[in-house]
Amino acid sequence: MNEPTEAELTEWMSAVLAKGWEGVRAGQNPFAAAIYTLQGDPITCEFNQVKRTGHPSRHAEVCAIDRACEQLQRTTLQDCVLISSAEPCPMCAATAGMTQIPQIVYGAPADVVEQAGYGTLGLGCQSFFAAANPSAVIQGDILADQCSQLLLQNPKP
């Protein structure tokens, strides 16, 4: 597995942040996520679609995973990285696990997600993967301040 560099992760997270702010301007919750190949090729970048669709499962990570699977015409993403503006909730972590994503990178940690009023069911991504898929690499705090600002400036009403 090629490990993305810190510079690549920062660049990718910047794109995710821009998409998160786009989502906020479109009236959505302040979350975004992207899928990149391990070689650094972007596949998709999506924002949360819960408000637009009325479906509680349309978190940004699930939207990005679904779109990547559609574009690649397969149900596994074992050669991809999930980049998320915030630590994925258990549903999003499970979706990443089901598609065999080997690396998850996030910005704002779960405590900031909770502080902004968005629930995590008390289970962080790291804990979820420790129980479900110990081989996944989880890395947080990429542009954490900017990602936290996205959440805290747009708390759940």
N, C-alpha and C positions, 0 to 999 in steps of 0.2 A: 504494500500500500504506500503510495506517495504521500508524504506528509506536507500539507500546505504550509507555506511560510507565514510568519507573523504578518508580514506586509500583505500577502494575499488575503489572509483572513480579515485584516483591517479593511482592505479594498472591498471585499465581498460584503462585509457588514455595513459599510457605507452605502452600498446599493440597497441593502435590506432596509436600512434606516430611511432612505429616500422613499422607498415603497411604503413604509409604515406611515410616513407623513402624508403621502398621497392618499392612503386609505383613510386617514383622519379627515382630510379635506373632503373626501367622498362620503363622510358620515359613518365610517366604520370604526370598530374598536382598534386601539393603537398597537397592533401587532403585525409583523411581516416576517416572511421566511423565504429562503431561496434554496435551490438545489444546484450544486456544482459537481462536475466530475472531479475525480481525484487528480486529474491532469489540469484542472483549473478552468475548464470550459463551462460557462453558465448554461443551465438548462431552463430554469424558470425562476421567477421572483414574484411572489403573490402577497396580497394583504388579506387580513381577516375579512370574511364575507358573512359573518353571523347575522348582522343587522339587515343586510341586503336580501339575503335568502330566507331569513327566518328559521334557519337550521342551526341548532347549537353546535353541531359537529364541524362547521365550516371555519375552523381555526386556520390561521395562516399556514401553519406547518402541514396540516392535512391537505389544504388546497394545493400547496407546492408539491407535496408527495404525489397527490392524485394527478396533477398536471404533468409532472415528470414521467410518471408511469405511462400516461397517455402518449406523450411525445416519443418516449423510447419504445413504446409498444411492448411493455413487459411489466411484471408485478414485483420485481426485485430491483433494488438500487444498491447492490453490494459494492459498486464502484463509484459511489457518490458521497457527498458531504451535505448535511443539512445545516444551514446557517439560519439562526432564528434570533429575532430582536430580543426575545426573553426566554428564560429557561422553560422548555416545553412542559406542559401539563402531562399527567399520566396518559390521557387519551392520545396526545400527539407523540409522546414517547413510545407508546404501544404501536402506533402506526409506523413509526420509524423502525421499531424492532421487527414488525411483521414484514417490512420490505427489505430487511437486512442491511440498513444503512450502517456502515461501520464507524462513522464519525459524526458527532453532533456538536456544533459550536453555537454558543448563545452569548447575548450581551447582558441584559438585566437579569439578576438572580431571582429566584422564587420569592424571596422576602419582599422585593420591590413589587413584584406582581401582586402579592397579597396587600401590600401597602396601598396600591392604586385601586384596590377593591375587586380585583379579578381573582377568582379562586384557583387553587392548585390541588385541592383535596388533601392538603398537608403532605403530599408526596412529591419530592423533587425528582428531577430527571436522573440525577446521579443515583439516588436510592432505587428508583424504578429499574434502571439498567443493572444495578448490582444484583438485583433479584432475578431479572429476566434475561439479560444478555451481558455477561461479564466481559466479553471481548470488545464491546463498543467503546470507543474513545469519546469521552465527554469533556469539553473544554468550555469554560465560562469566562466572563469578564472581558470579552472583546468589545471595545468601545462601550463599556458598561455605563459610564456616566451619560453618554448621549442616548443610549437605549433606555436608561432609567428616566431620563428627562421626557422622552416620548410617552412613557407610561404615566408618570406623575403629573404631566401637564394635561393629560387626557384621562382622568380617573373615571371609573365606572359611575354612572349617575345613580 
